[in-house]
Each structure stands twice: as structure tokens, then as C-alpha cells.
């Protein structure tokens, strides 16, 4: 459960980011399913990219997660910001591609 909880947080925050971009960009005219799927995938990917960028420092993320434990280690900056940002970016890209394909 300790490894699954961060992924769940990333998926949920990615969906939130995807829904926000989908609501903000009306031209894309995306359905709910593409927004949800692209948001979830983008959320996990964005958090992974942000995590790899942040792990270049001296702080070991795994050691911090083991020390803190529980839900608190899943609700960190990497999972939330990476999830929302990744979900928003990928949903925007998918919306632009879908919009271009309709023309």
C-alpha cells in the first residue's frame, strides 16, 4: 500500500489538472474520457519527471518517505504539483491534437 498510495495521489491530482485545462480551453471540445485518461497518465508522468529532477540533490526521497511513513509521505510537493502540472500539460497537448484532427 505504501507504493500504491503515491500513484493514487498522482492520478487524482492529474485528473484535477486535466479537468481544469479542459474547462479553460473550450476550443478543444474534448469529452470527459479523454480528459480523465490524459490527466491521469500525465499526472503520473509529471510526478515521475519532477521526482527525477528533484532527486538530484542530497535528500534521499525514499529515506524521507520511510522516516515519515503513512499518508503524509504521499502528499508531498512532488506528487501534488507534478500530478496537477503533468495532467494539465498532457491534457492540453491531447486537446490541441484532437482539435487539429477535427479540421
ZAMARGU-4260 file (C-alpha; in steps of 0.2 Angstrom, whole numbers, plus 5000, padded with zeros to 4 digits):
<rodrens>
0) 5000/5000/5000 | 5015/5011/5003 | 5020/5011/4985 | 5002/5012/4978 | 4996/5027/4988
5) 5008/5040/4979 | 5002/5033/4962 | 4984/5036/4968 | 4988/5054/4973 | 4997/5057/4956
10) 4982/5050/4946 | 4969/5060/4956 | 4979/5076/4955 | 4982/5073/4937 | 4964/5071/4933
15) 4961/5088/4943 | 4974/5096/4932 | 4966/5089/4916 | 4949/5094/4921 | 4955/5112/4924
20) 4963/5113/4907 | 4948/5105/4898 | 4937/5118/4906 | 4948/5133/4902 | 4951/5128/4884
25) 4934/5127/4876 | 4941/5126/4859 | 4947/5108/4862 | 4930/5101/4864 | 4936/5086/4872
30) 4924/5073/4880 | 4926/5068/4898 | 4935/5051/4895 | 4950/5059/4885 | 4952/5072/4899
35) 4952/5059/4913 | 4964/5047/4904 | 4976/5060/4898 | 4975/5069/4915 | 4979/5053/4925
40) 4993/5047/4913 | 5000/5065/4913 | 4999/5066/4932 | 5009/5050/4935 | 5022/5055/4921
45) 5023/5073/4928 | 5026/5067/4946 | 5039/5055/4940 | 5048/5068/4929 | 5048/5081/4944
50) 5054/5067/4956 | 5069/5063/4945 | 5073/5082/4943 | 5072/5084/4962 | 5081/5069/4967
55) 5097/5076/4960 | 5100/5084/4977 | 5107/5077/4993 | 5090/5072/5000 | 5085/5054/4998
60) 5066/5054/4994 | 5065/5035/4999 | 5073/5039/5016 | 5062/5053/5019 | 5046/5043/5015
65) 5052/5029/5026 | 5055/5041/5040 | 5038/5050/5039 | 5028/5035/5034 | 5009/5034/5031
70) 4999/5046/5021 | 5010/5061/5024 | 5024/5054/5013 | 5012/5053/4998 | 5005/5070/5000
75) 5022/5079/4996 | 5026/5093/4983 | 5032/5080/4970 | 5016/5070/4969 | 5004/5085/4970
80) 5012/5098/4959 | 5019/5085/4947 | 5002/5077/4946 | 4992/5093/4943 | 5005/5100/4931
85) 5008/5084/4921 | 4989/5081/4920 | 4986/5099/4914 | 5001/5099/4901 | 4996/5082/4893
90) 4978/5086/4893 | 4982/5102/4884 | 4993/5093/4871 | 4979/5080/4868 | 4966/5093/4866
95) 4977/5103/4854 | 4980/5087/4844 | 4961/5082/4844 | 4957/5100/4839 | 4969/5099/4824
100) 4962/5082/4819 | 4944/5089/4818 | 4949/5102/4805
</rodrens>
